[in-house]
Amino acid sequence: MTRITSVDAFRGFVMFLMLAEVLHPGAVAKKFPDCDILQQVKYHTDHVDWTGCSLHDLIQPGFTFLVGVALTLSLVRRKEQPRGWLLLHAFWRSQVLIWLGVFLRSVNKPKTYFTFEDTLSQIGLGYFFLVLLSLFKPRVWLIVFVAILVGYWAVFAFWPLPAEGFDRTTVGVPADWSHDFTGFEAHWNLNRNPAAEFDSVFLKALRRDTVETYQYNRGGYATLSFIPTLGTMILGLFAGRWLLAVKGQWRKVGLLVAVGVGLLAVGYAAGYFGVCPVVKKIWTPSWVLFSGGWCFLMLAAFHATTDAVGYGGWSYPLRVIGANSILIYVVAHLPIEQFILDSFRTHFGPDVFAVFGEPWEGVVAGVTVLVVYWLGLWWLYTRRVFMRV
């Protein structure tokens, strides 16, 4: 694969944001309710309830966007490979991603937990189609991208709303839920939309004899979100192509910024004027545009501060993380954090993380876990050992 420092650094940054969950900033913020800085940290290290966006909400779009970027770069190396083999590998990779996601969601469950809203499963469901699309001209990418957004919007927009008086608690909406839309936007309400209805049939049938009978997803996440998620990956295809084709590093930065600002504006406007709310959990078309805009801007920032200036040494810690993104994603979803913490308490005492007092114990513990993770990744990086799917 063609290596571009900014792409590796951006990927590492996204994975770092995911790993930073071990710092448990929300727990610290609760102990200092009058500290505005900690309250902002808390907001940006958790998902918003429904509409809107925090920094934490951009982890999955960033990871997904970079799949498209990486595919464009890898096709340079594999351009002589027969298309049949390319598609066969894509199908194999998509299956691995789908079922790896199911495996991770099944950890600590008595039986296989069939669900497909995991980031890896969502990418896997669309990956084969992304590779197939990458074999066509960019104008076809644009046509498919627009068709996905308009088509997915139309399915929601014309889906019949629940009858007046419908008890929303029967589909997992909390009684005190204050994020319902009214009017036309009600077509995108929590668990009262076509994606939720699809899962009420699909997952209920799939889980009939497994861990539990499917009723609803409390967060509103849905299997069909892989369709607009494919749109996010297509944006990555464009970004990767421009990184390779556009002459001049600063021209690349300018193009990425211009596209990013444009996508942000259109996505925000769609939500502001009630055409389509910006909701990450069901990956609305406006979310594809809004989050895609942020992805372009972040890639532009990394490109400007590494490739454009000709020095990317500062990003080395991030590139160490990004080089094994699949591995660290798996590690972060297994009970390894607790194993590390228990090991330190066993060897250094139960109060080993309380050096700065009880309120900061969780942060010290989290930093310790992050350091252990990074050292393990660094050991693999220096030996050129990478987990590939």
N, C-alpha and C positions, 0 to 999 in steps of 0.2 A: 504494500500500500504506500502511496505517496505520503510522506510525513510533512505535515504543516504544523509548526509549533503552536500557533494560536488555537487550532482545533484540539490538539492534545491538552493544552492548558484549560480550555473551556470545558472539555469533558471532565478533567480533574476537578474543576471548580464545582460543577454540577454534583459530582459524586461526593465532594467534601460537604456540600450543603446537606446531602442525605445523611452522611455519617455524623454530622454535627448534632443530630437528634440525641446522641448519647450524652450531650451536655445538659439535657433536660432544662432548658432555659425557662420554660413555663413555670416549673416548680420554684425556681429562684425568684421569678417575678412576683409570684404570689406572696412571697415573704417580704417584699419591698413594694407594696402597692402604690406608694407615693413617688417612686422613681420612674420618671417618664421614659428614660432611656431603656430601662429593663422592660417596660410595658411595650415599647416599640419592638424590642428584640423578641419578646413573647409573640407579638402579632406576626412577625415575619418568619418565625420558625414553626408555624402551624398553618394548617389549611383554613381558609375562610369558610364560614358556615355554608354559604351557597353562592351568591353572586359576588364579584369582585376578584381581587388578586393580592396575594402576599408573595414575598420572595420564595417561600416554601412551595407555593403553588407552581412555581416555574421549574421545579426540579424535573418533573416528568416530561413537560414539553421540551426542556433542554436536552434531556437524554434521548427523546424521540426524534427531535430535530437533527441531532448529531448522527443518528442512524442513516438519514438521507445524505448528509454531508459525507460520511465515511464510505457509503456505497459509491458515490460518484468518484471518490479518490481511488477506491479499490478497483473500479472498472478499468482504470488506466493500466493497471498491472495485468488485468485479466482480459484485455480487449481481444487477444488472439484465441481465447478459449471458446470452444464451440458453444453456441447458445443453449443447446440441449443440456450440456453438462452444467452450465451456469444456472439454468432454471431448476435442474435436479438438486443442485446444492442449495439453492434458495428454498426449495420445498423442504429439504431436510432441516435446514437451519430454522425455518419457521416452526416446524414441529417441535424441535428441541426447545425453542423459546416458549412456545405455548405451554408445554407440559412441565418445563422447569418452573414457570409461574404457578401452575397448579400445585406442584410439589412444595414450593415455598409456602403457599397458603394452607397447605395441609399439615404443616409442622405443628405438633402437639394436638392434632386431631386424631380421634380413634380410627377414622377411615378416610379415604380420599375425599378431599373437600373440593368438589367441582365448582370452580368460579373462574371467570376469565377477565376480571377487571384489573388484575395485577399488571404492572407496567410491562413486564416481559411478555406476558400473554397477549396484551394489546398490540405490542409491536409484532409479535409472531403472527397474529391473525392477519396483519396487513402486509407482512414483509414480502411474501411471494409476489403479490400484486405490485409492490414497489419495484422489485427487481425486473419484473416483466415490463413495467412502464418505463424503466430506465433505458430500455433498449430502443425506445422511440425518440423522436425529436422533442426538444423543449416545448414547442408549441402544443404538442400532444399532452405534455405534462400540465400545461396551463389549462387546456380544455378539460382534462379529467379533474384537476383541482377545483375549478369553478363548478363542474357538474356535481362533485361530491358535496360541496358546501351548499349549493342551491337545492340539490335533491334532498339532503338530510334536513335542511331547514323546512322544506315543503312537507316532509313526512310529519314533523312535529306541528307545523302550523295548521295543517288540515286534519289532525287527529282530534276526534271529538272529546270535549271536556267532560269530566264527571258530572253527573246530575246534581242539581242544586240540593244541598243538604247532605251530600256524601260525607261519610265519617272518615276523615283523612287518617285517623289513628289506626284504621284497619290495614293501612299500607305502610305503617312504620313512621308516620309523621308525628313527632312529639306534640302533645296537646298545647304546649307553650311555644310552638314554632312560629316565629315572626317574620319569616323570609319568603312567604308565599307571594307570588305575583298576582295581579288582578288584570282583568281585561284580556287583551290578545296575548300578553306575556304569560298568562296562566298555562299555556300549552307547554311551558318548560318548568312546571312546578315539580317539587320533590316527589318521586314515585307515582306521579300521575301523568305519564307521558308514554309514547309508544315504545321507547327503549326499556322502560320498566315493565311494560306489559309483555314484551317479548321474553324477558327473563322469567316472568311469572309462569310462562308456559315451558320455555326451554330448560331452565335450570331446575324447575320442579320435576320435570320428567327425568332429567339427568341424575338428580339426587334421590330418586325414589327409594333406592335400597342402600343409600350410603349414610353419611354421618347425620343428616337431618333433612327434613322436608323444607324446601325453599319457600319462603313467604315473601320476602322483600329484602332489599339492601338498605341498611339503615343510613348509609351515607349517600345513597342515590346512584352509586356507580353502576355502570351497565356494560354488558357484553358488546352491544352494538356501537359503543363509543370507538371501537377500533376503526370504524369507517371514517369519521372525521380525523381520527388520529393518523390515518394514512395521509390526510391532507397536510398535517404537520410534517410528516416525513418527506412529502413532495417539496415543501418549502426548503427542506434541507438539501434536496437534489439541486435546486436552483443555486443555493448558496455555495455548495461544493463546486458546481460548474463554474461559477463566477470566480472562485478562488483560483481555479486552474486557468481559466481562459482570459480574464481581464489583465491587461498589461499595466504594470505599475502598482506598487503596494498601496499607495495612498489613494489611488483611483478605486481600488477594491474597497478600502475603508469607506470612501465616500458613497459608493454604490450600496454597500451594506447598510449604512446609516440612512440613506434616502429610502430604501425599501422598508427598513424597520420602522421609521417614522410614519410612512404611508400606511403600513399594515396596522400599526397602533391606532392611528386616527380613524381608519375605517371600522376596526373592531370596536373601539370605544363608542363611535357614533351609532353603530348598530344597536348597542346596548342603551345608550342615552336616549335615543329616539324611540325605543320600544319595539324595534324591528326584530331583535333577537338578543336576549340577555346574555351577558358574559358569565358563563358558569363552567368552571373547570370540571366539576365532578361528572357532568354528562357531556363534556367536550363539545359545547355548542359551536356552530360555525363562527360566531363572533369571537369565541374563545380561541379558535384556531388562528384567527387573524391577530387578535390582541396579544396572545402569548407568542405567536410567531414573530410579531414585531419586536418583542423583547429579546427573543433569541437572536435575531439579526443584529440588534444593537449590542448585545453582549459579545457576540462573535466579532463585531467591528471593534469593540473596545480591546479585546484580547489580541486581535490582529494588529491594531495600531501600536500596542505596547510590547509586541514581540517581533513579528515578522517585518512590520513597516519600519520600526526603528533599528532593526538589525540586531537586536539583543533580547534573547528570551531566557537568559540564565535565571532571572528572578522567579520564573514559573516552574522551575525544576520540581519543587515539592508537589505542585499540582499535577505535573506530567507523570510523576511516579504513581499517583493515584489513578489518573485517567488511563494509564496503559493497561490496567487490569480491571476495567470498569465492571465487566460481568462478574468476575470473581468477588470484588468488593460488594457488589449488589447482593450476591448470594450470602456472603459472610454477614452482612448487615441484617439479613432476615433469618438468621439462625441464632440459637441461644449462646453465641460465643461471647458476647459482651458480659453476661453474667458469669461465665466460666473465668474470664480474665479478672473480674472484680473479686470473685471468691478466692482465686489463687493469691491475689495480693493480700487479702485479709488473712488468709491462712499463714502466709509467710512473714507478714509485717505487722500483724495485729488488727483487731476489728476497727480501730480508730485511725487507720493509716491515711484515710482520705479527709480527715477532719482537721488538718493542719491549720486551716484558716477559719475554723469555727463551723458549727453545724449548718448555717444557711448556705455555705459554699461547698459543702461536702460533695454534693452531686456534681458540681462543676469540676472539682478536682478529680473525681472518679471518671468523669467523662473525658477529660483531657488525657488521663492515663490510658484509657481505652483507645483514644485516637492515636496516641504515640505508639502503642503496641501495634495497632493496625498499620500505621505508616511504615514502621520499621520492617514489618513482614512484607509489605508491598515493595519497599526499597530493596530488600534482600532478593526478591524475585526479579525486580527491574534490573539490578546490576548483573544478574545471571541470564537475562533475556528470556525469562520464563513467563509466558503470558497465557491466560486462559482464553481460548478461542472456541466459538461455536460454529 
